[in-house]
Amino acid sequence: MAEYPISKFHFIVDWGGRQIGFTEVSGLTVEVDPIEYRHGASNEFTKIKMPGMVKYSNLTLKRGTFHGDDEFHTWWKTIEMNNVERRDITISILNSNHEAVISWSVKNAWPVKVDPGDLKADGNEVAIETLELAHEGITINHV
């Protein structure tokens, strides 16, 4: 039997036990800043590099806009009250049996940007809203 790579179009996003459908999730990026160092008595005339602080990109979540569904804006309003609600989020890629194959656990996420999308009088696309989230770390889980 042939082995195929995992497809990326079948996924779910879960926050606080509620699963929300999204058309796109991006920003699951983790980077390590290198630290360059050379001590004065080194025989080498170059610096060594070692791992430094870990950086995480902001997450970007996109979905269709639905009448009466203001989940993004309700969450956004917690910032206005200076009592931001932080949420743990899990993003999972699913197999053909709808079982998680890989998941990313995002810690203490909160909204930094809400974009209702552009409006076009001559367009016929679905209205897509975007939510950008800052967070404090990602853990990758291979099931």
Protein Blocks (a to p, Z undefined) as FASTA:
>chain_A
ZZddddfkbccddeehiacddfbdehiaccddddddddfklcbfcdcddddddddddddd
dddddehiaklmmmmmmmmnopaccdddddddddfkopafbdcddehiacfbdcebjadf
kbcbdcddddddddebdcdddZZ
